[in-house]
Amino acid sequence: MLLRPLAGLLLLLTLGAAAATPLRGARDEERPLAAAEDGDLWQRLQRSDALWLPRVEVRDDGRRVYRLRRLAGDPPLDLAGMQALERAVDPFAAERSQVRELLDGLRRHGVRLRLGTPRRSGALAEWEPRAQVLRLRPDALDQGHRGLARILNHEAIHVAQSCAAGGLSRPPQLLGIPRALPPDLEPVLGSATYALLDEGARELEREAFAGQATPGLGVRLIRRHCPPVTAAAAAPTAG
């Protein structure tokens, strides 16, 4: 899956590892993704949560204008909702819990989580079934817990698609979950980014797009389709 930020808002763009064309490009040095409680990278993630808080602009006439960064597919948030988010003591506790649950679930089922440059240009994340690696570009953590929860949920759906096809290392297949997209995500699949995808690969992306905003969906699908690995087997690939 490819993820890249667009001007003005964060739009998740995906390109599944099931595409017929092979992944290309040299891979930079990678390292395991640390546990969520460890390391400077995770402190950076927490600091980035501020990107998702409302910004208040006071105009010359004294009016207060709220601006809020949103993810494609998010429902609109009214003034009362923005003010509640502004006042919340821990506004992204739910997303932080989702990130930890996704990381724990992926590791428990044998996925190797790595920080490194994906082999597709511009990607923030990708699932590579052959290597059983979910790769995150380090600056994906600059999306905060809100953005990272969406990224990981999408990739977890791709992982479950592989498991449904016979195992982590298998090319993904459709899971049969709903594939209807919100209107602002529909044009993504018609963009030039997907020009080389065949219809099957496009539908795999549609399925992951449709489910990525549903909290807990990726973990539930992994538990349903992927057998857990033993502690001894998981230890060498916990990253």
VENLINMO-V454606 format. One record per residue. OMEGA is omega in whole degrees, 0 to 359 (NA if undefined). BURIAL is # if it has 9 or more other ideal C-beta (glycine too) atoms within 8 Angstrom, else .. D_LAST is the distance of its C-alpha to the last C-alpha in whole Angstrom. Layout:
# VENLINMO-V454606
omega->(OMEGA:OMEGA)
burial->(BURIAL:BURIAL)
d_last->(D_LAST:D_LAST)
This chain:
# VENLINMO-V454606
omega->(176:176:174:181:174:182:172:178:178:179:181:176:184:172:191:177:180:180:185:181:183:173:185:173:180:180:175:179:181:174:179:174:183:174:188:182:190:162:180:181:182:172:176:177:181:177:182:177:181:179:186:175:179:172:181:176:177:183:183:181:177:179:177:180:179:174:184:173:183:174:176:182:177:172:178:179:182:184:180:179:178:180:177:178:180:184:186:179:180:192:184:178:182:180:178:177:179:180:181:179:179:180:179:181:179:179:184:182:169:179:177:182:186:168:181:182:175:185:171:184:176:184:170:181:175:173:180:186:185:180:184:184:167:189:177:171:185:182:169:179:176:177:182:181:180:182:183:177:179:179:183:179:178:181:178:176:176:178:179:176:177:180:179:179:177:179:183:186:182:172:185:171:183:180:182:176:182:183:179:183:170:187:184:172:183:181:182:182:176:184:180:180:186:186:184:181:171:186:180:179:179:179:174:178:178:180:180:176:186:184:191:182:180:182:175:185:182:180:180:181:177:180:181:191:186:176:177:177:178:179:182:180:183:188:183:185:184:177:NA)
burial->(#:#:#:.:.:.:.:.:.:#:#:#:#:#:#:#:#:#:#:.:.:.:.:.:.:.:.:.:.:.:.:#:#:.:.:.:.:.:.:.:#:#:.:#:#:#:.:#:#:.:#:#:#:#:.:#:.:.:.:.:.:.:.:.:.:#:.:#:.:.:#:#:#:.:.:.:#:.:.:.:.:#:#:.:#:#:.:.:.:.:#:#:.:.:#:#:.:#:#:#:#:#:#:.:#:#:#:#:#:#:#:#:#:#:#:#:.:#:#:#:.:.:#:#:#:#:#:#:#:.:.:#:#:#:#:#:#:.:.:#:#:#:#:#:#:#:#:#:#:#:#:#:#:#:#:#:#:#:#:#:#:#:#:#:#:.:.:#:.:#:.:#:#:#:#:.:#:.:.:.:#:.:.:.:#:#:.:#:#:.:#:.:.:#:.:.:#:.:.:.:#:#:#:#:#:#:#:#:#:#:#:#:.:.:.:.:#:#:#:.:#:#:#:.:#:#:.:.:.:.:.:.:#:#:.:.:#:.:.)
d_last->(19:20:21:23:25:29:32:33:30:27:27:24:25:23:23:21:20:22:25:27:27:24:21:23:22:20:17:16:14:10:7:4:5:7:9:12:14:13:14:16:14:15:18:19:18:20:23:23:24:27:27:28:31:34:36:40:42:46:49:52:54:51:49:46:44:40:37:34:31:30:28:30:31:31:34:37:37:40:42:41:38:37:39:37:34:35:36:33:32:28:29:25:24:24:21:19:19:18:15:14:15:14:10:11:13:10:8:11:12:10:8:5:5:6:9:12:15:16:18:21:23:23:19:17:15:15:14:14:15:16:13:11:9:10:10:11:14:14:17:16:16:20:21:20:19:22:21:17:18:20:18:15:18:19:16:16:19:18:16:19:21:19:19:23:24:23:19:16:17:20:21:22:25:27:26:30:29:31:31:33:32:34:36:34:31:34:35:31:31:35:33:33:29:30:33:31:30:32:33:30:27:29:29:26:25:28:27:23:25:28:25:23:25:25:23:21:22:19:18:21:21:18:19:22:21:18:18:16:14:15:13:14:12:9:9:8:5:4:0)
